[in-house]
Amino acid sequence: MVSAYRVTGATGDFEVVIGLEVHAQVTSKAKLFSGASTEFGAEPNSHVSLVDAAMPGMLPVLNGECVRQAVRTGMALEARINPWSRFDRKNYFYADLPQGYQISQLYFPVVGEGAIEIEVGEVTKTIGIERLHLEQDAGKLIHDQLPGQSLVDLNRCGVALMEIVSKPDMTSPEEAGAYVKKLRSILRYVGSCDGNMEQGSMRADVNVSVRRAGEPLGTRCEIKNVNSIRFVQAAIEYEARRQVEIIEDGGAIVQETRLFDPDRGETRSLRSKEDAHDYRYFPDPDLLPVELDEAFLAECRTSLPELPDAKRRRYEEGLGIPAYNAAVLTAEVETSRWFEAMLSETGDPQAKAASNWIIGDLFGALNRIGRSIEDSPVTPAQGAELLRLIADGTLSNTLGKQVFEIMVETGEDPAAIVEARGLKQTSDTGAIEAAIADVMASNADMVADYRGGKDKLFGFFVGQVMKAMAGKANPGIVNDLLKKAFGDPV
Amino acid sequence: MTDLTSLGVAQLRDGFRGGDMSAREIADAFNASVAAGRGLNAFVTETPENALAAADRADRDRASGALKPLSGIPLGIKDLFATEGVRATAGSRILGDFAPPYESTVTAKLFAAGAGMLGKLNMDEFAMGSSNETSAFGAVVSPWRRSDGGNMSLTPGGSSGGSAAAVAARLAPGVTGTDTGGSIRQPAAFTGISGIKPTYGRCSRWGVVAFASSLDQAGPLARDVRDCAILLEAMSGYDPKDSTSLDAPVPAWEQGLSSDLKGKRVGVPREYRIDGVPAEIDAMWERGVQWLRDAGAEIVEISLPHTKYALPTYYIIAPAEASSNLARYDGVRYGARVAAEGGLAEMYGATRDAGFGAEVKRRIMIGTYVLSAGFYDAYFTKAQRVRALIVRDFARAFEACDVILTPTAPSAAFGIGEKTDDPIAMYLNDVFAVPASLAGLPAMSVPGGVDGQGLPLGLQIIGRAMDEQGVLNAGLAIEERSGFTTRPEAWW
């Protein structure tokens, strides 16, 4: 299915064809082939084993946990898991690559074809996954610390990456953005990658080509190492326009690797196909093929959590949560965890109210104070208690909001706040009737106007009574008693 | 007292245990022998203090009744093994004065078993060579000379040339070697000693500088079969740090030695009779067949039909792996670095140009070529397929026999410089050794006699995977019958 997205050139409209290769750092304590730590932000070269530094005679030993994470991810992508896979060497020289080759999986990846469902606007679309394979990350070069010299930091060198290759099934920047977002969500649900794009745990190589409707695929360019969803979209927009302009000027697209410059919002040529490396892939003779047995696969399968699509269906169909709420609550694993923790306190019948409260009040407050749901000052149990206090009439909606503001500020329990600050709603009819009498007495002309037919003044009286009651009166009772006082039917 | 250097591993071990001599005396004798043998250029680094320290420990252990299997035995270590704190060169300039901060699994096992280290042995650069002439530290000179009186310097073979020369010249009772395509067996044959390459995976490759990972195997060279069995037992064993290591118990090979071959079938492959091989080699082979028959074995003719493709297959696979394995020597982290105008690529180029010798460069070029886009299928993929056929050849042959007997090399030792300019002639030296390497099978060379010039010739025994015992036993049967006692006269 092709989206409505078109690049309009001088001679007509062009479709855009997009495929993504996402590199996701595997969540694992140790590297893919060595025992060195994968911790982020350590002193340069403090997490480097003899294997990572490619000392003479050192040999890689596969970290089974990385394979497990890749297989679990493959299962979450509903992909074919290959019970037999193999590691190959990708040979090239660079100072961030001590071995002179990267150990990767070209010929026999651990995971084969799968699919991801994305939504753009109201449209749901399936994006094919071509493959997922494991490979080593490279180290880092630092060029700006010593004049004329480059420094090498091998902390990242050898860290396990999953390369997840999509089919060229996306046709707009929005679809590409939705794909990365959804993939990131799945990885975080599975726990196989933290999805942290700022720290480089997830980055995308974006393949873009353009064509006129009905034409065969155009020549593609690959934009390397794009590290945010926004940049992925911006890079595609720029690159598609650039290619259309070249074609319309009578030129031809040269297959090449390009870089996205976020400051200028443009892509730049890095190297053309002619300069492309010949990586001389061949099976790594230091490693045995990876053979997965049934017990291993079964463990991977049973260790998988409920995934976002299934969860969303359950929220909608099982809990009766509105579709929009279910989508929002399941988009990120942390949100759904928070919601489900709250639900375990409120009980399922409160699911809809809880979902509304999270998306409205809680998200609003978190947004305002600039915190994510993982470090929300209010706990799910406190949220549940607040809802209960509102439901049982202890707090009016208005009082509830006041109490919530204090919870956000102090992290205190709602009941304690109500107790300490006397914010409890009152249903004491005597006190309310006294307040009504006072209000009517001091606003005699308004009372006359109301009785004369100015119905709209009713709200004014409610407000005055509430004010007199310092906001703590039960609004339903105020309504009823006011109507009674005016002799209106209740 | 007898000259201690005339004794082998088992004799020294037993004599030391029995109190005939101290470990200190043994170490002193061999240290002196190493120093006196410098003219052979067998050692690139001498470590007499290491041998003495181990000897003193052995003497203390003997006093306290805590003898270890190799207590009192000083060994030479091929310079391909990483030895903690001691320079490891791999016979190359590119490693500079690199002294690894770690010990290879094999040497660690030997030292834990009580052995000491006399020094690091010269070798062909990165184990690439069959004559020891490619070493950056100069060729090793064989202690053997032709009987023609010409006194031409002969090669001890390679790549474990320093290892073989050291044993033959009595500079060490036993040594480690490595064998990728004959590098233990051919030098053993050239120098009249024994050497065994075990089943691929028996000895850990961890800490052994890699040449061709799918072929590299460590093994011992020593004066006789028993000594080889003793040393191999100490070197072998599963190592979780090497993914290709064999996860199997190490048999008690020395204890299992028996030269009674009744009920055993010895295969003689017809494809190993090749044109141009001197008649003396064939004659020795015939004698070997007879000795094994005398030992009780049944002789069967077998066929290994893909033998003729083994050498070209080897010279695709080994350089391919080497071209990748040697990429790490780039001057960035350790070893020699040659600064060059320009950038990183220029530094790489200058470093590798100065650091690698001609043979290593040739093999890197061959390996790079056969892995290149457009050539990969024609060379590498095809070679992998042929390798599988060679493995199948052996599997079928071992349905009809228990061990296979062949010559080790197609000639006796040649002169230094005689084949330097003809790589193909040099490569042909490994024609009999390479098939067992490609199939990962245990294979050993034992002396089979001397040629008309008085130079040693070797017989090769190839066994089933994991059947080192069968190989050693056939070797022992030959050893007991060949009466090979000739030794080079000490001229150095």
Interface residues (C-beta under 8 A of the other chain):
Chain A: L50 A53 A54 M55 P56 G57 M58 L59 P60 V61 L62 R89 N91 F93 Y94 A95 P98 Q99 G100 Y101 S150 V152 D278 R280 Y281 F282 P285 D286 L287 L288
Chain B: F81 A82 A88 A90 L95 F98 P100 P101 Y102 S104 R205 W206 G207 V208 V209 A210 A212 S213 S214 P240 K241 D242 S243 T244 A320 E321 S323 S324 L326 A327 R328 D330 V332 R333 Y334 L344 A345 Y348 T368 L371 S372 A373 Y376 F380
